[in-house]
Amino acid sequence: MTGDFKLTQSPHPSDNEVLADTANSSAAAKKKVLVVGATGFLGTKILRNLAHDASVAVTAMSRKGAPSNESADVEWVRGDMMDPGSLDRALQGVDVVVTSANSYMKGSLDTDFQGNRNLIEAAARANVGRFVFLSIVSCEAASAVPHFHAKKVAEDLIQASGVPYVFVRAPTFLDQSTDFIAKGAQAGRFLAMGDKTTRWSYVLTDDLASYLAKAATFPGSEINNQTIDVGWRDGPKSQQEIADLVSEIAKKSLKVRVVPWLVLRLLVHPVKPFSELGYDLIQMLLFFKKGVYVSNISKQEHFFGPAPTSRDAITRWAKSQQLIS
């Protein structure tokens, strides 16, 4: 019997083919999350949280590209918030943007105003599915504080853009990149601004980074278009209460010294011609005096889980600062 014989592919795929298809399907199913402000104090913590989530493909944006200590779990792209073209390239294929970028601590508000506008417009052009924006508690009531006002302006632009959003509104950071409270505690002192009794809300940046990551990866659309204050379960604290807790947890006596409100009021306008940052920070402290810088954590607990108590947060902070073992 004669005839042509053709070699055809087996109807049963090989193990390697199955594994390749599975890997491709898994990669396709992953949500691509872009972190803006990824090299900052808070941004690096957001990256750390997202890198542990197997459901997302994490991309980080930097003006200079990947840092020397880059993680293999993160893809780095170049982008500058003041360069709209670079943002369009960075946002290709992105499902979720999460941004903690700001420039006010560097004495400029360019990123906080124009940079945010550029990023929002680029996200709208890219049809991003969710825009997670780090905002500030009660920013709508703080037009005299430049960087608070910048957050409200950005919130309004995001809402007007039509991009689904999550505003995570943070209060005062318990810790900073330069941790003044920890340095003071190590020296046995606590510097209070204004008075010892006015209460306002706080958050630990490790917790805030976790909340922003959770907002980026929250399944479904229930979290979209939500404004979520974050803070502590037992509410706002005065600076005397913070000092007392630090003292008790660290087992170290602290002498509380106060810079009175009057001194801040006298300094605010003379400082402005010499330091925009100094002016901004004093206006912020004077805003705290109004007693409205208080988080409503009802949505926080719904979307991110139980809020920590002040004692829990300060204990974890004290360990990280080696005030306790």
Secondary structure per residue as TSV (DSSP state, phi and psi in degrees):
chain	resnum	aa	ss	phi	psi
A	1	M	-	360.0	132.6
A	2	T	-	-116.0	163.1
A	3	G	-	160.4	169.9
A	4	D	-	-90.3	134.9
A	5	F	-	-113.3	130.5
A	6	K	-	-112.6	138.9
A	7	L	-	-84.1	115.4
A	8	T	-	-110.9	156.5
A	9	Q	-	-69.5	138.9
A	10	S	-	-60.3	139.3
A	11	P	S	-67.4	-12.8
A	12	H	S	-106.1	112.8
A	13	P	-	-65.4	150.9
A	14	S	-	-71.9	165.7
A	15	D	H	-59.4	-39.0
A	16	N	H	-64.9	-39.2
A	17	E	H	-65.3	-40.1
A	18	V	H	-63.1	-44.4
A	19	L	H	-63.6	-39.9
A	20	A	H	-64.7	-44.2
A	21	D	H	-62.5	-40.5
A	22	T	H	-64.0	-42.8
A	23	A	H	-63.7	-42.4
A	24	N	H	-64.3	-42.0
A	25	S	H	-64.3	-39.6
A	26	S	H	-64.4	-42.7
A	27	A	H	-65.3	-39.5
A	28	A	H	-67.3	-31.2
A	29	A	H	-79.7	-17.5
A	30	K	S	-69.3	140.1
A	31	K	E	-81.7	129.2
A	32	K	E	-89.1	117.4
A	33	V	E	-113.3	124.6
A	34	L	E	-101.6	124.8
A	35	V	E	-99.5	119.4
A	36	V	E	-103.3	133.6
A	37	G	T	86.8	26.9
A	38	A	T	-70.2	-20.0
A	39	T	T	-95.2	-0.2
A	40	G	S	-79.6	174.0
A	41	F	H	-56.0	-47.3
A	42	L	H	-81.5	-38.3
A	43	G	H	-58.1	-38.7
A	44	T	H	-65.1	-32.0
A	45	K	H	-73.3	-36.1
A	46	I	H	-62.2	-45.4
A	47	L	H	-57.5	-43.0
A	48	R	H	-60.3	-41.6
A	49	N	H	-66.4	-45.5
A	50	L	H	-69.3	-33.4
A	51	A	H	-64.0	-20.7
A	52	H	T	-89.2	-0.1
A	53	D	-	-99.7	111.9
A	54	A	T	-69.9	-12.2
A	55	S	T	-86.0	-5.0
A	56	V	E	-125.2	152.5
A	57	A	E	-105.6	116.1
A	58	V	E	-95.5	129.1
A	59	T	E	-121.7	137.4
A	60	A	E	-118.2	137.9
A	61	M	E	-105.5	135.2
A	62	S	E	-145.6	146.8
A	63	R	S	-67.4	-25.0
A	64	K	S	-108.6	3.2
A	65	G	-	85.7	-162.8
A	66	A	S	-67.2	136.8
A	67	P	-	-73.8	168.7
A	68	S	T	-66.2	-27.1
A	69	N	T	-100.3	33.2
A	70	E	-	-60.3	148.9
A	71	S	-	-90.1	143.6
A	72	A	T	-68.6	-17.4
A	73	D	T	-83.8	-3.0
A	74	V	E	-123.1	132.2
A	75	E	E	-92.7	133.2
A	76	W	E	-105.8	137.6
A	77	V	E	-128.3	150.8
A	78	R	E	-85.3	137.1
A	79	G	-	-168.2	146.6
A	80	D	-	-131.2	125.2
A	81	M	T	-63.6	-16.9
A	82	M	T	-93.0	3.7
A	83	D	-	-124.3	94.4
A	84	P	H	-56.5	-35.4
A	85	G	H	-62.8	-40.4
A	86	S	H	-67.6	-30.6
A	87	L	H	-69.6	-40.1
A	88	D	H	-59.4	-40.4
A	89	R	H	-68.8	-41.3
A	90	A	H	-67.2	-28.0
A	91	L	T	-91.5	2.0
A	92	Q	T	-62.2	123.8
A	93	G	T	75.2	8.9
A	94	V	-	-82.2	134.2
A	95	D	S	-91.7	-38.9
A	96	V	E	-136.1	133.7
A	97	V	E	-106.8	133.5
A	98	V	E	-126.5	124.4
A	99	T	E	-128.8	132.7
A	100	S	-	-122.5	16.7
A	101	A	-	-68.8	140.7
A	102	N	-	-158.3	165.0
A	103	S	-	-131.4	2.2
A	104	Y	G	-64.7	-32.2
A	105	M	G	-68.7	-12.9
A	106	K	G	-95.6	8.7
A	107	G	T	85.1	14.7
A	108	S	-	-137.2	147.8
A	109	L	-	-113.1	17.8
A	110	D	H	-58.2	-49.3
A	111	T	I	-65.7	-39.1
A	112	D	I	-66.2	-29.3
A	113	F	I	-104.1	-76.2
A	114	Q	I	-67.4	-38.8
A	115	G	I	-61.6	-44.3
A	116	N	H	-63.5	-40.0
A	117	R	H	-59.5	-46.2
A	118	N	H	-60.3	-42.8
A	119	L	H	-66.2	-41.7
A	120	I	H	-63.5	-44.7
A	121	E	H	-65.2	-38.5
A	122	A	H	-66.8	-38.8
A	123	A	H	-63.7	-37.1
A	124	A	H	-67.1	-41.8
A	125	R	H	-64.0	-33.6
A	126	A	T	-86.3	0.6
A	127	N	T	53.8	44.5
A	128	V	-	-62.3	140.1
A	129	G	S	-82.3	-19.4
A	130	R	E	-159.4	136.1
A	131	F	E	-118.8	106.7
A	132	V	E	-94.8	116.8
A	133	F	E	-119.3	124.8
A	134	L	E	-76.4	113.4
A	135	S	E	-116.8	-164.4
A	136	I	E	-132.8	136.0
A	137	V	T	-53.7	132.4
A	138	S	T	61.0	25.0
A	139	C	G	-63.3	-24.5
A	140	E	G	-67.4	-17.6
A	141	A	G	-101.9	8.4
A	142	A	-	-125.8	49.7
A	143	S	T	-65.2	-19.7
A	144	A	T	-79.5	-11.4
A	145	V	S	-101.4	106.6
A	146	P	H	-50.5	-47.7
A	147	H	H	-77.7	-23.1
A	148	F	H	-68.6	-44.7
A	149	H	H	-61.7	-37.3
A	150	A	H	-60.0	-37.0
A	151	K	H	-64.9	-42.4
A	152	K	H	-66.2	-40.2
A	153	V	H	-60.0	-44.7
A	154	A	H	-65.1	-42.2
A	155	E	H	-55.3	-45.7
A	156	D	H	-63.2	-40.4
A	157	L	H	-65.3	-41.0
A	158	I	H	-63.7	-44.9
A	159	Q	H	-61.1	-40.2
A	160	A	H	-70.8	-24.4
A	161	S	H	-71.7	-23.2
A	162	G	T	85.8	-2.9
A	163	V	-	-74.7	130.0
A	164	P	-	-58.2	136.6
A	165	Y	E	-132.4	162.0
A	166	V	E	-134.6	118.7
A	167	F	E	-96.1	113.7
A	168	V	E	-98.2	109.0
A	169	R	E	-96.4	115.9
A	170	A	E	-99.0	148.3
A	171	P	-	-93.0	-154.8
A	172	T	E	-62.8	135.5
A	173	F	E	-74.4	126.9
A	174	L	S	-63.4	-36.8
A	175	D	S	-119.2	152.5
A	176	Q	-	-130.8	172.2
A	177	S	S	-61.2	-38.6
A	178	T	S	-104.9	105.8
A	179	D	-	-87.6	94.2
A	180	F	H	-68.4	-35.9
A	181	I	H	-65.0	-44.6
A	182	A	H	-63.7	-43.8
A	183	K	H	-62.7	-40.5
A	184	G	H	-64.9	-43.2
A	185	A	H	-61.8	-39.4
A	186	Q	H	-63.0	-28.6
A	187	A	T	-95.4	2.6
A	188	G	T	81.6	24.7
A	189	R	E	-138.8	161.0
A	190	F	E	-140.0	120.6
A	191	L	E	-95.3	115.9
A	192	A	E	-101.4	140.5
A	193	M	E	-101.4	124.3
A	194	G	E	92.3	-69.1
A	195	D	-	-162.0	-178.1
A	196	K	S	-99.2	-3.3
A	197	T	S	-115.1	-26.0
A	198	T	-	-66.1	132.4
A	199	R	E	-100.4	141.8
A	200	W	E	-146.9	170.5
A	201	S	-	-90.1	155.0
A	202	Y	E	-132.6	161.7
A	203	V	E	-146.8	147.1
A	204	L	-	-86.9	134.1
A	205	T	H	-65.3	-29.1
A	206	D	H	-59.5	-41.1
A	207	D	H	-69.5	-42.6
A	208	L	H	-60.9	-42.6
A	209	A	H	-60.3	-39.8
A	210	S	H	-63.3	-41.8
A	211	Y	H	-65.0	-41.9
A	212	L	H	-65.2	-39.8
A	213	A	H	-64.9	-41.9
A	214	K	H	-65.0	-36.5
A	215	A	H	-63.9	-36.2
A	216	A	H	-68.8	-35.5
A	217	T	H	-105.2	1.3
A	218	F	-	-57.2	127.5
A	219	P	-	-72.6	151.4
A	220	G	S	74.8	-167.1
A	221	S	S	-114.6	5.2
A	222	E	T	-59.0	-34.4
A	223	I	T	-80.2	-14.4
A	224	N	T	-63.3	142.1
A	225	N	T	63.0	32.7
A	226	Q	E	-106.8	143.8
A	227	T	E	-109.1	118.5
A	228	I	E	-123.8	109.7
A	229	D	E	-72.9	145.8
A	230	V	-	-126.5	152.3
A	231	G	-	179.6	-151.8
A	232	W	-	-106.7	149.5
A	233	R	T	-61.2	-34.9
A	234	D	T	-92.9	17.8
A	235	G	-	82.8	-171.5
A	236	P	-	-68.1	158.3
A	237	K	E	-131.4	147.1
A	238	S	E	-79.1	164.8
A	239	Q	H	-68.0	-30.4
A	240	Q	H	-65.4	-40.2
A	241	E	H	-64.5	-39.5
A	242	I	H	-63.7	-45.9
A	243	A	H	-61.2	-41.1
A	244	D	H	-64.1	-42.0
A	245	L	H	-66.0	-43.6
A	246	V	H	-61.0	-44.4
A	247	S	H	-60.8	-44.6
A	248	E	H	-67.7	-44.8
A	249	I	H	-70.0	-41.3
A	250	A	H	-84.9	-6.5
A	251	K	T	53.3	50.6
A	252	K	-	-142.9	126.2
A	253	S	-	-70.7	130.4
A	254	L	-	-117.6	133.2
A	255	K	E	-93.6	117.3
A	256	V	E	-88.1	122.6
A	257	R	E	-113.7	142.4
A	258	V	E	-118.3	131.3
A	259	V	E	-93.3	109.6
A	260	P	E	-65.5	156.0
A	261	W	H	-56.0	-37.3
A	262	L	H	-59.3	-42.6
A	263	V	H	-62.4	-41.9
A	264	L	H	-64.3	-42.0
A	265	R	H	-64.1	-37.2
A	266	L	H	-71.4	-28.0
A	267	L	H	-85.6	-26.2
A	268	V	H	-57.2	-47.1
A	269	H	H	-80.6	-39.8
A	270	P	H	-59.9	-29.5
A	271	V	H	-72.4	-30.6
A	272	K	T	-54.7	-45.3
A	273	P	T	-64.9	-21.4
A	274	F	T	-99.8	-27.6
A	275	S	-	-153.1	106.4
A	276	E	H	-63.7	-36.3
A	277	L	H	-65.9	-44.3
A	278	G	H	-60.4	-42.2
A	279	Y	H	-61.9	-44.7
A	280	D	H	-61.0	-46.6
A	281	L	H	-66.1	-39.0
A	282	I	H	-67.6	-41.6
A	283	Q	H	-60.4	-36.9
A	284	M	H	-63.6	-45.8
A	285	L	H	-63.5	-39.7
A	286	L	H	-66.1	-30.9
A	287	F	H	-66.5	-38.7
A	288	F	H	-55.5	-34.1
A	289	K	T	-59.4	-23.9
A	290	K	T	-70.2	-16.9
A	291	G	S	77.7	16.5
A	292	V	-	-108.9	4.3
A	293	Y	-	-87.0	66.2
A	294	V	-	-130.3	128.2
A	295	S	-	-79.6	138.8
A	296	N	-	-102.0	105.6
A	297	I	T	-91.8	13.4
A	298	S	H	-59.6	-41.6
A	299	K	H	-75.6	-32.6
A	300	Q	H	-54.8	-47.9
A	301	E	H	-69.2	-30.3
A	302	H	H	-69.6	-44.2
A	303	F	H	-93.6	-29.9
A	304	F	H	-115.8	-3.3
A	305	G	-	95.9	178.8
A	306	P	-	-56.2	135.2
A	307	A	-	-75.8	146.8
A	308	P	-	-73.9	159.4
A	309	T	-	-82.8	164.7
A	310	S	H	-60.5	-40.0
A	311	R	H	-63.3	-42.9
A	312	D	H	-62.6	-47.7
A	313	A	H	-64.5	-43.8
A	314	I	H	-68.8	-34.4
A	315	T	H	-63.4	-45.2
A	316	R	H	-65.2	-38.8
A	317	W	H	-63.7	-44.5
A	318	A	H	-61.9	-37.1
A	319	K	H	-66.0	-42.9
A	320	S	H	-65.7	-27.8
A	321	Q	T	-94.2	5.1
A	322	Q	T	61.5	28.7
A	323	L	S	-79.1	-24.2
A	324	I	-	-136.9	161.7
A	325	S	-	-94.4	360.0
